[in-house]
């Protein structure tokens, strides 16, 4: 799967900064045992080491055995970019800025309101690609709101538009895992692999690895991949 260079850079910056910040904060909190040394200096050294160590993991994400996870993250990013462009085109720069800013909030109620308005636009009502991407975005907002039933309802609506979509079915599979529904989770992971746009062997292996994990260890009450529930969405 071809991934834009800009996404490699953004992903690397985000993850590397996260590693640096985590190392700095943890070292600062645990610096009580090094009273003879400057705690900020120690924290900076630990943060730099965390940054260096992460570079090894990043190679695995971009070019190694975690490539499928990275490509899944990229598919999610494409949906985010699509909806952002739709907001800008439909409502203009003021609403677009409001939309972007609200994405940093814990609940993102403004984003939800803007997406609801998008669904009612005459130019979008019959545009199934646009409606689908809006639903996937609204599903992410429901996740931030910790509204599990709403998450599932939105995903069901999305799969009515595109029954074999990779992202929608993967997210549904995660929801079923959270419920402990093994068979339904496997069903939707398998459906995710039938997406007509799935041409990457690495991404296919990543999805199928979730099925193998369920068969070996059962469903998990935490995300199949460490991090956000749907993997950095």
C-alpha positions in Angstrom: 0.0 0.0 0.0 1.4 3.3 -1.1 1.6 5.8 1.8 2.2 9.5 1.3 5.6 10.8 2.5 3.8 13.5 4.5 2.1 10.9 6.6 5.4 9.1 7.4 6.7 12.4 8.6 3.6 13.4 10.7 3.4 9.9 12.2 7.1 9.9 13.0 6.9 13.4 14.6 3.9 12.5 16.7 5.2 9.2 18.0 8.8 10.5 18.5 7.5 13.5 20.5 5.3 11.2 22.5 8.2 9.0 23.4 10.3 12.0 24.3 7.6 13.6 26.4 6.7 10.3 28.2 10.4 9.7 29.0 10.8 13.3 30.4 7.7 13.2 32.5 8.3 9.7 34.0 11.9 10.6 34.7 10.9 13.9 36.4 8.3 12.1 38.5 10.9 9.5 39.6 13.8 11.8 40.1 13.5 11.8 43.9 16.2 9.2 44.2 18.7 11.4 42.4 18.7 14.4 44.7 22.4 15.0 44.1 21.7 15.7 40.4 19.7 18.3 38.5 16.3 16.5 38.0 15.6 18.4 34.8 19.0 17.4 33.3 18.3 13.8 34.3 14.8 14.0 32.7 16.2 15.4 29.5 18.8 12.6 29.3 16.1 9.9 29.8 13.8 11.7 27.3 16.5 11.7 24.7 17.2 8.0 25.4 13.4 7.2 25.0 13.5 9.2 21.7 16.5 7.1 20.4 14.9 3.8 21.5 11.7 4.6 19.7 13.5 5.0 16.4 14.1 1.2 16.4 10.3 0.7 16.9 9.5 3.2 14.2 11.5 1.2 11.7 9.4 -1.8 12.5 6.2 0.2 12.0 7.2 1.7 8.7 9.2 -1.1 7.1 9.0 -4.2 9.3 6.5 -6.6 10.9 4.3 -3.8 12.2 3.8 -2.3 8.7 0.2 -3.4 8.6 -0.6 -1.5 11.8 0.9 1.6 10.2 -1.1 1.2 7.0 -4.3 0.8 9.0 -3.5 4.1 10.8 -3.0 5.7 7.3 -6.5 4.4 6.2 -8.0 6.2 9.2 -6.0 9.3 8.4 -7.4 9.4 4.8 -11.0 9.5 6.3 -10.1 12.3 8.6 -8.6 14.3 5.7 -11.7 13.6 3.5 -14.1 15.0 6.1 -11.9 18.0 6.8 -11.9 18.9 3.1 -15.7 18.4 3.1 -16.1 20.8 6.0 -14.0 23.5 4.3 -15.7 23.1 1.0 -19.2 23.2 2.4 -19.0 25.7 5.3 -15.9 27.7 4.7 -12.8 28.6 6.7 -14.4 29.9 9.9 -16.3 26.6 10.5 -13.2 24.6 9.3 -11.0 26.3 12.0 -13.7 25.6 14.6 -13.8 22.0 13.5 -10.0 21.6 13.7 -9.8 23.3 17.1 -12.6 21.2 18.6 -10.7 18.1 17.6 -8.3 18.8 20.5 -11.2 18.9 23.0 -12.1 15.9 25.2 -15.7 15.6 23.9 -15.6 17.3 20.4 -19.3 18.4 20.5 -18.7 21.0 17.9 -17.3 18.4 15.5 -20.4 16.3 16.1 -22.7 19.2 15.4 -20.8 20.1 12.2 -20.9 16.5 10.9 -24.7 16.4 11.6 -25.1 19.6 9.5 -23.0 18.0 6.7 -25.4 15.0 6.6 -28.3 17.4 6.0 -26.7 19.3 3.1 -28.4 18.7 -0.3 -25.1 18.2 -2.0 -24.2 15.4 0.4 -27.5 13.6 1.0 -27.1 11.4 -2.1 -23.3 11.2 -1.9 -22.7 7.8 -0.3 -19.0 8.2 -0.2 -19.3 11.4 1.8 -22.0 10.0 4.0 -19.9 7.0 4.8 -16.8 9.0 5.7 -18.9 11.3 7.9 -20.3 8.3 9.8 -16.9 6.9 10.4 -15.8 10.3 11.8 -18.9 10.5 14.0 -18.1 7.0 15.3 -14.7 8.3 16.4 -16.5 11.2 18.2 -18.8 8.7 19.9 -15.7 6.9 21.1 -14.3 10.1 22.6 -17.7 10.5 24.4 -17.4 6.9 25.7 -20.8 6.2 24.2 -20.5 2.5 23.3 -24.0 1.9 22.0 -23.8 5.0 19.8 -20.5 3.8 18.4 -22.1 0.5 17.4 -25.2 2.1 16.0 -23.1 4.5 13.8 -21.0 1.6 12.5 -24.1 -0.4 11.6 -25.3 2.6 9.6 -21.9 2.8 7.9 -21.9 -0.9 6.9 -25.3 -0.5 5.3 -23.7 1.9 2.9 -20.5 -0.2 2.5 -20.9 -3.7 3.9 -17.3 -4.8 3.2 -15.4 -1.6 4.3 -12.2 -2.4 6.1 -12.4 0.4 8.7 -16.0 0.0 9.6 -15.8 -3.8 10.0 -12.5 -3.6 11.9 -14.0 -1.1 14.4 -17.2 -3.3 14.7 -14.9 -6.2 15.4 -13.2 -4.3 18.2 -16.7 -3.4 19.6 -17.7 -7.0 19.7 -14.4 -7.9 21.4 -15.2 -5.4 24.1 -18.5 -7.3 24.6 -16.7 -10.6 24.6 -18.6 -11.7 21.4 -15.9 -13.9 19.9 -17.9 -15.2 16.8 -19.1 -11.7 15.8 -15.6 -10.2 16.3 -14.1 -12.8 14.0 -16.9 -12.4 11.5 -16.2 -8.6 11.1 -12.4 -9.0 11.1 -12.9 -11.4 8.1 -15.3 -9.0 6.4 -12.6 -6.3 6.8 -10.4 -8.5 4.6 -12.9 -8.5 1.8 -12.7 -4.8 1.2 -12.1 -4.3 -2.6 -9.5 -1.6 -1.9 -7.5 -3.9 0.3 -4.4 -4.7 -1.9 -1.8 -4.8 0.8 -0.6 -8.1 2.2 0.8 -6.4 5.3 -2.5 -4.9 6.1 -4.3 -8.2 5.5 -1.9 -10.0 7.8 -2.4 -7.4 10.4 -6.2 -7.9 10.4 -5.9 -11.7 10.3 -3.5 -11.6 13.2 -6.4 -10.3 15.3 -8.4 -13.4 14.5 -5.4 -15.7 15.4 -5.1 -13.8 18.7 -8.8 -14.3 19.5 -8.6 -18.0 18.7 -5.6 -18.5 20.9 -6.3 -16.2 23.8 -10.0 -15.2 23.5 -11.4 -11.7 23.2 -9.7 -8.9 25.0 -11.3 -6.0 26.9 -8.6 -3.6 25.7 -7.7 -2.7 22.2 -6.1 -5.4 20.0 -3.3 -2.9 19.4 -1.8 -0.8 22.2 -3.0 2.8 22.2 -6.4 4.2 21.3 -9.3 1.8 20.9 -9.2 1.9 17.1 -5.5 2.5 16.9 -4.7 6.2 16.9 -8.0 7.5 15.4 
